[in-house]
Amino acid sequence: ETGSLSLTNSIVGASTYGAGNAGEVQIKATNSITLVSDSEKSGLIVDTNSSGDAGSLFIDTSHLSITNSVIQASTHGPGKGGNVQIKANSIAFSDGSELNVLAFSGSSGDAGSLAIDTGSLSLTNSSFISAGTEGSGEGGDIQIQANDITLEDESSLDVSTIGSGDAGSLFIETGSLSLTNNAFIASFTQ
């Protein structure tokens, strides 16, 4: 717990490479959380590479700002991917930033789920929020509650499958939704 957290070209995470489950990552920052990258991508990451389940990621802050960075919960094996829960007054993703819950190719574990509760959600410059599966596990769900959502410049919200597992569901509750310059919301399979 802190007033503000800033990461530049850095990663905070929890992983498991065995049968044991990974730990949770809980971050509470009263003022802000900022992730910025100019070379290696900064990130908040929880994942599993084996039979143990990934931990979950909990974020609680006034303002979450992500620039060319990543927040990810994933599975590369039979273990379940972690869940991501974010509560913030405002959330801004820019410059190709990504927030995803994913079951990678070759995995059999189910992806985790993503829940966002915010006043304002903004994605710009090809940023995206995604839940998907590339393996035999099930894709995760995305649930977003926001007063207003803005997607610009090819940014996106999507749930998908490119494997044998089923895609998850996308739930959005908002007072205002704006999509411009080829931004999109999608559910698809390949």
C-alpha positions in Angstrom: 0.0 0.0 0.0 1.4 3.4 -1.0 0.5 6.9 -2.1 1.8 6.5 -5.7 3.5 3.8 -7.6 5.5 4.4 -10.8 7.2 1.8 -13.0 9.5 2.6 -15.8 10.9 -0.2 -17.9 10.2 -2.5 -15.0 8.0 -5.5 -14.1 6.1 -6.5 -10.9 4.7 -10.0 -10.9 4.2 -13.5 -9.5 4.8 -16.7 -11.4 4.7 -20.4 -10.8 6.8 -23.0 -12.7 5.7 -26.1 -10.7 2.7 -27.7 -9.1 2.3 -25.0 -6.4 0.0 -22.1 -7.0 1.5 -18.6 -7.5 0.8 -15.9 -5.0 -1.5 -12.9 -5.4 -0.4 -9.4 -6.2 -2.4 -6.7 -4.5 -1.5 -3.1 -5.2 -3.3 -0.2 -3.4 -2.1 3.3 -4.3 -4.1 6.2 -3.0 -3.1 8.7 -5.6 -1.9 6.9 -8.8 -0.3 4.0 -10.5 1.8 4.8 -13.6 3.5 2.4 -16.0 5.7 3.8 -18.6 8.0 2.1 -21.2 10.5 3.5 -23.7 12.4 0.2 -24.3 11.5 -2.9 -22.4 7.8 -2.9 -21.6 6.8 -2.2 -18.0 4.2 -4.6 -16.6 2.1 -6.0 -13.9 2.1 -9.8 -14.6 0.8 -12.9 -13.0 1.2 -16.2 -14.8 1.7 -20.0 -14.7 4.0 -22.1 -16.8 3.0 -25.5 -15.3 0.2 -27.3 -13.4 0.0 -24.8 -10.6 -2.6 -22.0 -10.9 -1.5 -18.4 -11.5 -2.2 -15.9 -8.8 -4.7 -13.0 -9.1 -3.9 -9.4 -9.5 -5.8 -6.7 -7.6 -5.4 -3.0 -8.3 -7.0 -0.2 -6.3 -6.1 3.4 -7.1 -7.4 6.8 -7.9 -5.8 7.1 -11.3 -4.2 4.3 -13.4 -2.1 5.4 -16.3 -0.4 2.9 -18.7 1.9 4.0 -21.5 3.3 1.4 -23.9 3.1 -1.1 -21.1 1.2 -4.3 -20.1 -1.0 -5.8 -17.4 -1.4 -9.5 -17.9 -2.7 -12.7 -16.3 -1.9 -15.8 -18.3 -1.4 -19.5 -18.5 1.2 -21.4 -20.6 0.2 -24.9 -19.3 -2.5 -26.9 -17.6 -2.8 -24.5 -14.6 -5.5 -21.9 -14.6 -4.7 -18.3 -15.5 -5.1 -15.6 -12.9 -7.9 -13.1 -12.5 -7.4 -9.3 -12.8 -9.6 -6.9 -10.8 -9.1 -3.2 -11.2 -10.9 -0.4 -9.3 -10.0 3.2 -10.1 -11.6 6.6 -10.6 -9.9 6.9 -14.0 -8.0 4.5 -16.3 -6.0 5.6 -19.3 -4.2 3.3 -21.7 -2.0 4.8 -24.5 0.6 4.0 -27.1 -0.1 0.3 -27.7 -0.7 -0.6 -24.0 -2.4 -3.9 -23.3 -4.5 -5.5 -20.6 -5.1 -9.1 -21.2 -6.1 -12.4 -19.6 -4.9 -15.1 -21.9 -4.4 -18.9 -22.3 -1.4 -19.1 -24.6 -0.9 -21.6 -27.5 -0.3 -25.1 -26.3 -1.9 -24.5 -22.9 -4.8 -26.6 -21.6 -5.6 -24.4 -18.5 -8.5 -21.9 -18.6 -7.8 -18.2 -18.8 -8.7 -16.0 -15.9 -11.4 -13.3 -15.8 -11.1 -9.5 -15.9 -13.3 -7.1 -13.9 -13.0 -3.3 -14.2 -14.9 -0.7 -12.1 -14.1 2.9 -13.0 -15.4 6.3 -13.6 -13.6 6.9 -16.8 -11.9 4.4 -19.2 -9.8 5.6 -22.1 -7.8 3.6 -24.7 -5.8 5.4 -27.4 -3.2 4.7 -30.0 -3.8 1.0 -30.6 -4.2 0.0 -27.0 -6.4 -2.9 -26.1 -8.2 -4.9 -23.5 -8.5 -8.6 -24.4 -9.5 -12.0 -23.0 -8.7 -15.0 -25.1 -7.5 -18.5 -25.6 -5.0 -19.9 -28.0 -5.2 -23.5 -26.6 -7.8 -26.0 -25.4 -8.7 -24.1 -22.2 -11.6 -21.8 -22.0 -11.2 -18.1 -22.6 -11.8 -15.6 -19.8 -14.7 -13.2 -19.4 -14.4 -9.4 -19.3 -16.8 -7.3 -17.2 -16.5 -3.5 -17.3 -18.5 -1.0 -15.3 -17.7 2.7 -16.2 -19.4 6.0 -16.3 -17.8 6.7 -19.7 -15.6 4.7 -22.1 -13.6 6.1 -25.0 -11.7 4.1 -27.6 -9.6 5.9 -30.2 -7.1 5.2 -33.0 -7.6 1.4 -33.6 -7.9 0.6 -29.9 -10.1 -2.3 -28.9 -12.0 -4.4 -26.4 -12.3 -8.0 -27.4 -12.8 -11.7 -26.4 -11.5 -14.3 -28.7 -10.4 -17.8 -29.4 -7.9 -19.1 -32.0 -7.7 -22.5 -30.3 -10.1 -25.3 -29.6 -11.3 -23.7 -26.3 -14.4 -21.5 -26.2 -14.1 -17.7 -26.0 -15.3 -15.9 -23.0 -18.0 -13.3 -22.7 -17.8 -9.5 -22.7 -20.1 -7.5 -20.5 -20.1 -3.6 -20.6 -22.2 -1.3 -18.5 -21.6 2.4 -19.2 -23.4 5.7 -19.4 -21.4 6.8 -22.4 -19.5 4.9 -25.1 -17.4 6.5 -27.8 -15.4 4.8 -30.6 -13.4 6.8 -33.2 -10.7 6.3 -35.8 -11.2 2.5 -36.4 -11.5 1.6 -32.7 -13.7 -1.5 -32.2 -15.3 -3.9 -29.8 -15.4 -7.6 -30.9 -16.0 -11.2 -30.0 -14.5 -13.6 -32.6 -13.1 -17.0 -33.3 -10.5 -18.2 -35.8 
